[in-house]
Amino acid sequence: MKKSALKLFLLIEGLLGLAVLFQLVQDTDLLLVFVFGLIFIKFGTGKGERRQILGLIGWFMVGMSILSTFSVWLMLILFILVVVINGKGIWSELKLDTFVDVPWEEKAFRTVKTKEPEQRNGSRKRQKWIGNTSIGSDVYEWDDVNLTVFMGDTIIDLGNTLLPKEENIILIRKGFGKTRVIIPLGIGVAVHHSAIKGQLLFNEDEIDLTNETVKLYSRDYDETNRKIKIVSNCLLGDLEVIYL
């Protein structure tokens, strides 16, 4: 899908979204249902069967109020038409396959691009302070990762690279946001993570952190030839380490 057509599609969808909000404001009954639904959702967050039921009622009220507008049906019809005509193209342009799998995305076997060893040269690269970062959406040659991010989510996929037979480093310093590292099986992993407030998910461990530092190692860390050491510091956010 061409970028110009994609921009036009997103513009039309955005205008229809504004039309949905306008219709909600114009209809007092729908607006009340929408507002009370949001209130129920707010009070429905947390544990407990009653809270969950209250949250479901809130989502139902919000959904019904939105679906009662004419513009939202135009949005859905346009979206379905574009997806049916050029679903794979629009998905690749939006780069949503980085976060979720899509039914029409074919599973392909990819080999890592290799080349003869050469003399190491220094490099300099400007990093963005705010925004999402994705490393490894395509095959790439491995180099140690050193990231400093003020706010945003980060995804690092090691499935599309080949780690050298040594200890490799991922260093992440972050203010706010979630970090996800995807690791192939057979790689030894060491995690050194500290956070003011957040959660660490590694193997089957889920650890809530409050101004704490934690060190974890995979069971095969000492025996494996290829290792990855993840050093992460975060103010508010989660670190998730996933095996393929």
LINRA-V279756 format. One record per backbone hydrogen bond with DSSP energy under -1.0 kcal/mol. CO is the residue of the C=O (numbers start at 1). NH is the residue of the N-H. If there is no record, write none. Layout:
co nh
CO NH
CO NH
//
This chain:
co nh
2 6
3 7
4 8
5 9
6 10
7 11
8 12
9 13
10 14
11 15
12 16
13 17
14 18
15 19
16 20
17 21
18 22
19 23
20 24
21 25
22 26
23 27
27 31
28 32
29 33
30 34
31 35
32 36
33 37
34 38
35 39
36 40
37 41
38 42
39 43
40 44
48 52
49 53
50 54
51 55
52 56
53 57
54 58
55 59
56 60
57 61
58 62
59 63
60 64
61 65
62 66
63 67
66 69
70 74
71 75
72 76
73 77
74 78
75 79
76 80
77 81
78 82
79 83
80 84
81 85
82 86
83 87
86 90
87 91
88 92
89 93
90 94
91 96
96 99
96 100
102 105
129 150
129 151
133 155
135 157
145 171
147 173
149 175
150 176
151 131
153 133
154 180
155 135
156 182
158 161
160 140
164 166
166 227
168 229
169 145
170 231
171 147
172 233
173 149
174 235
175 236
176 152
178 154
179 240
180 156
181 242
182 158
183 244
188 228
189 218
190 230
191 216
192 232
193 214
194 234
195 212
196 211
197 237
198 209
199 239
200 207
201 241
202 205
205 202
207 200
209 198
212 195
214 193
216 191
218 221
220 224
226 188
227 168
228 190
229 170
230 192
231 172
232 194
233 174
234 196
235 197
236 177
238 179
239 201
240 181
242 183
//
